[in-house]
């Protein structure tokens, strides 16, 4: 089957099930798998999101709880790294927040990388029509510096847009900083980011690198999540997308991001 072949609903259901099973096996066996684009094609993003929804349903059935969303591929630099030209989204589950741990558990990860982001915590639902940043600004309770620990179940990060969408946006874990600021206290677009690995500066960026403004990324997510029938809710965390290139995060490394106004956030990876 190629992406352009007409398929019946049962055919699509079988493809979704096969792709989800491959990704779940990679996670369970701690062994990266082949890309799923051989099953779902390179261009059928709707089918890729169907795989993501199947994985989400399976996680929920196993007792996980949704606590927010992540926006991926918002930085032009990251898009160049992965060879894509549009953002994507993934689901944040309760066990993905490792902010309270002394070390990030490397044993849960396959081939992790880290990126610095602005995280928004919502104080109101975003289930109405969204036209721009003014419609989402009032819903943000506060923001913090964040490190998203991205990971791919697909070997060697050999991914196209459908691979990463199916794989829950290549998400894994996240760490939130402790300093909380409201949007009356800073402008996300104005932040400047420096990312360090074991004390060495390895990545730089700013708020404008995130779809032009992290609030524009949030507006995109709010519209898209609403269209998907699962709008953003009060209390949820939104990882707004990378402020610069992601970097490897191997066992034993210490990754620290400094984001102006929001302070710093650190992740020490277990050996």
C-alpha positions as CSV (number, residue, x, y, z in Angstrom):
1,X,0.0,0.0,0.0
2,X,1.2,3.5,-0.8
3,X,0.0,6.7,0.8
4,X,-2.1,7.5,-2.3
5,X,-3.9,4.2,-2.4
6,X,-7.6,4.3,-1.5
7,X,-8.2,2.2,1.5
8,X,-11.4,1.1,3.3
9,X,-11.9,1.8,7.0
10,X,-11.0,-1.8,8.0
11,X,-7.7,-1.4,6.0
12,X,-6.9,1.8,7.8
13,X,-7.8,0.2,11.2
14,X,-5.4,-2.6,10.5
15,X,-2.7,-0.2,9.5
16,X,-3.2,1.9,12.6
17,X,-3.1,-1.2,14.8
18,X,0.1,-2.5,13.2
19,X,1.9,0.8,13.5
20,X,0.8,1.3,17.1
21,X,1.9,-2.3,18.0
22,X,5.3,-1.7,16.5
23,X,5.9,1.5,18.5
24,X,4.6,-0.1,21.7
25,X,6.9,-3.1,21.2
26,X,9.9,-0.8,20.8
27,X,8.9,1.0,24.1
28,X,8.3,-2.2,26.0
29,X,11.4,-4.0,24.7
30,X,13.7,-1.0,25.0
31,X,14.8,-1.5,21.4
32,X,14.2,1.1,18.7
33,X,12.1,-0.1,15.7
34,X,11.9,0.5,12.0
35,X,10.0,3.7,10.8
36,X,6.3,3.3,10.6
37,X,6.0,5.2,7.4
38,X,6.3,1.9,5.5
39,X,2.9,1.2,7.0
40,X,1.2,4.7,7.0
41,X,3.1,6.5,4.3
42,X,5.1,9.7,4.4
43,X,2.2,12.2,3.8
44,X,-1.0,10.9,5.5
45,X,-0.8,13.0,8.6
46,X,-4.4,12.2,9.5
47,X,-3.5,8.5,9.6
48,X,-0.4,9.3,11.7
49,X,-2.6,11.1,14.2
50,X,-4.9,8.0,14.2
51,X,-2.0,6.0,15.3
52,X,-1.2,8.5,18.0
53,X,-4.8,8.4,19.3
54,X,-4.6,4.6,19.4
55,X,-1.5,4.8,21.5
56,X,-3.2,7.4,23.8
57,X,-6.2,5.2,24.2
58,X,-4.1,2.3,25.2
59,X,-2.1,4.4,27.7
60,X,-5.4,5.6,29.2
61,X,-6.8,2.1,29.4
62,X,-3.6,1.1,31.3
63,X,-4.2,3.8,33.9
64,X,-2.3,6.8,32.6
65,X,-3.8,10.3,32.9
66,X,-3.5,13.2,30.4
67,X,-1.9,16.3,32.0
68,X,-1.3,18.4,28.9
69,X,0.1,18.6,25.4
70,X,3.4,19.3,23.7
71,X,4.0,21.2,20.5
72,X,6.8,19.9,18.4
73,X,8.8,21.1,15.4
74,X,8.2,24.7,16.1
75,X,11.8,25.8,15.6
76,X,13.1,26.2,12.1
77,X,16.4,24.8,13.3
78,X,14.7,21.7,14.7
79,X,12.6,21.4,11.5
80,X,15.8,21.5,9.5
81,X,17.3,18.8,11.8
82,X,14.4,16.5,11.1
83,X,13.6,17.5,7.5
84,X,10.0,18.6,8.1
85,X,8.3,22.0,7.6
86,X,5.3,22.0,10.0
87,X,4.6,21.7,13.7
88,X,3.0,18.7,15.4
89,X,1.5,17.8,18.7
90,X,1.7,15.1,21.3
91,X,0.0,14.1,24.6
92,X,1.6,14.6,28.0
93,X,0.9,11.9,30.5
94,X,1.2,12.2,34.3
95,X,4.3,9.9,34.5
96,X,6.2,12.0,32.0
97,X,6.8,14.8,34.5
98,X,10.1,14.1,36.3
99,X,10.5,17.6,37.7
100,X,10.5,16.2,41.3
101,X,13.2,13.5,40.7
102,X,16.8,14.0,41.7
103,X,17.8,12.3,38.4
104,X,16.1,11.7,35.1
105,X,15.8,7.9,34.8
106,X,17.9,7.1,31.7
107,X,16.6,3.6,31.8
108,X,13.2,4.8,30.6
109,X,14.8,6.3,27.5
110,X,16.1,4.9,24.2
111,X,18.0,7.7,22.3
112,X,17.1,10.9,24.2
113,X,17.7,14.5,23.3
114,X,16.8,17.7,25.2
115,X,15.5,21.0,24.2
116,X,14.7,24.2,26.1
117,X,11.1,25.5,26.0
118,X,8.6,27.8,27.6
119,X,5.9,25.8,29.4
120,X,2.5,27.3,29.9
121,X,0.1,26.2,32.7
122,X,-3.5,27.0,31.8
123,X,-5.9,28.6,34.2
124,X,-8.9,28.3,31.9
125,X,-10.3,26.0,29.2
126,X,-9.4,26.8,25.6
127,X,-12.5,25.1,24.0
128,X,-13.7,28.1,22.1
129,X,-12.8,29.5,18.6
130,X,-9.2,30.8,18.6
131,X,-8.1,33.5,16.2
132,X,-4.8,34.7,17.7
133,X,-2.7,35.2,20.7
134,X,-5.1,37.5,22.4
135,X,-7.6,34.5,22.6
136,X,-5.0,32.3,24.5
137,X,-3.2,34.9,26.5
138,X,-6.0,35.2,29.1
139,X,-6.1,31.5,29.6
140,X,-2.5,31.2,30.7
141,X,-2.1,31.1,34.5
142,X,1.7,31.3,34.5
143,X,4.7,30.1,32.6
144,X,8.0,28.4,33.6
145,X,11.2,27.4,32.0
146,X,11.2,23.8,30.8
147,X,13.3,21.0,29.4
148,X,11.6,18.6,27.1
149,X,13.3,15.3,26.9
150,X,12.4,14.0,23.5
151,X,13.0,10.5,22.4
152,X,12.2,8.4,19.4
153,X,11.1,4.8,19.4
154,X,12.3,4.7,15.8
155,X,15.9,3.7,15.3
156,X,18.6,6.4,14.6
157,X,15.9,9.1,14.6
158,X,15.2,8.1,11.0
159,X,11.9,9.9,10.9
160,X,9.6,11.8,8.6
161,X,6.6,13.8,9.8
162,X,4.3,10.8,9.9
163,X,6.7,8.8,12.0
164,X,7.1,11.5,14.6
165,X,3.3,12.3,14.7
166,X,2.5,8.6,15.2
167,X,5.1,8.4,17.9
168,X,3.3,11.0,20.1
169,X,5.5,13.8,18.7
170,X,8.7,11.9,19.7
171,X,7.9,12.7,23.3
172,X,9.3,11.1,26.5
173,X,9.7,13.2,29.6
174,X,9.9,16.8,30.8
175,X,11.3,18.9,33.6
176,X,9.7,22.2,34.8
177,X,11.6,25.0,36.4
178,X,10.5,26.5,39.7
179,X,10.1,30.2,38.8
180,X,6.6,31.1,37.8
181,X,5.8,34.2,35.9
182,X,2.5,35.5,34.6
183,X,2.2,37.0,31.1
184,X,1.9,40.4,32.8
185,X,5.4,39.9,34.0
186,X,7.2,38.9,30.8
187,X,6.6,38.4,27.0
188,X,7.4,34.9,25.8
189,X,8.6,36.2,22.4
190,X,11.3,38.2,24.1
191,X,13.1,35.4,26.0
192,X,16.6,34.5,25.2
193,X,17.8,30.9,25.7
194,X,21.1,29.3,26.4
195,X,21.4,25.5,26.7
196,X,24.4,23.8,28.4
197,X,25.5,20.2,28.4
198,X,28.0,19.4,31.3
199,X,28.7,23.1,31.5
200,X,29.4,23.7,27.8
201,X,27.2,26.0,25.8
202,X,25.7,23.8,23.1
203,X,22.5,25.5,21.9
204,X,21.1,29.0,21.7
205,X,17.8,30.5,20.7
206,X,15.0,32.9,21.5
207,X,11.2,33.1,21.7
208,X,10.9,34.1,18.1
209,X,12.4,30.7,17.1
210,X,9.2,29.1,18.4
211,X,6.8,29.7,15.5
212,X,7.6,33.4,15.7
213,X,6.2,33.5,19.3
214,X,5.5,30.8,21.9
215,X,2.0,32.3,22.2
216,X,1.4,31.7,18.5
217,X,2.4,28.1,19.1
218,X,-0.1,27.9,21.9
219,X,-2.8,29.4,19.6
220,X,-2.0,26.8,16.9
221,X,-2.3,24.0,19.5
222,X,-5.5,25.3,20.9
223,X,-7.1,25.5,17.5
224,X,-5.8,22.1,16.4
225,X,-6.7,20.3,19.7
226,X,-10.2,21.7,19.4
227,X,-10.5,20.5,15.9
228,X,-9.5,17.1,17.0
229,X,-12.3,17.1,19.6
230,X,-10.0,17.2,22.7
231,X,-9.6,20.9,23.6
232,X,-7.0,22.2,26.1
233,X,-8.3,22.3,29.7
234,X,-7.6,24.4,32.8
235,X,-4.7,23.0,34.8
236,X,-3.0,21.4,31.8
237,X,0.7,22.0,31.0
238,X,1.6,23.0,27.4
239,X,5.2,22.6,26.3
240,X,5.3,25.3,23.6
241,X,8.1,24.0,21.5
242,X,11.9,24.3,21.2
243,X,13.6,27.7,21.4
244,X,16.7,26.3,19.6
245,X,18.3,23.1,18.4
246,X,17.9,20.0,20.5
247,X,21.0,18.3,21.8
248,X,21.9,14.7,22.9
249,X,21.2,13.8,26.5
250,X,23.1,10.6,27.2
251,X,23.3,8.8,30.6
252,X,25.4,10.7,33.1
253,X,25.0,14.1,31.4
254,X,23.7,17.3,33.0
255,X,21.6,19.5,30.8
256,X,20.8,23.0,32.0
257,X,18.8,25.7,30.2
258,X,18.9,29.4,31.1
259,X,15.9,31.3,29.8
260,X,15.8,35.0,30.4
261,X,13.1,36.2,32.8
262,X,12.1,32.6,33.6
263,X,15.4,31.5,35.1
264,X,17.0,28.1,34.8
265,X,16.0,24.5,34.7
266,X,18.3,21.5,35.0
267,X,18.1,17.8,34.2
268,X,20.7,15.4,35.5
269,X,20.5,12.0,33.7
270,X,21.2,8.9,35.7
271,X,24.0,6.6,34.6
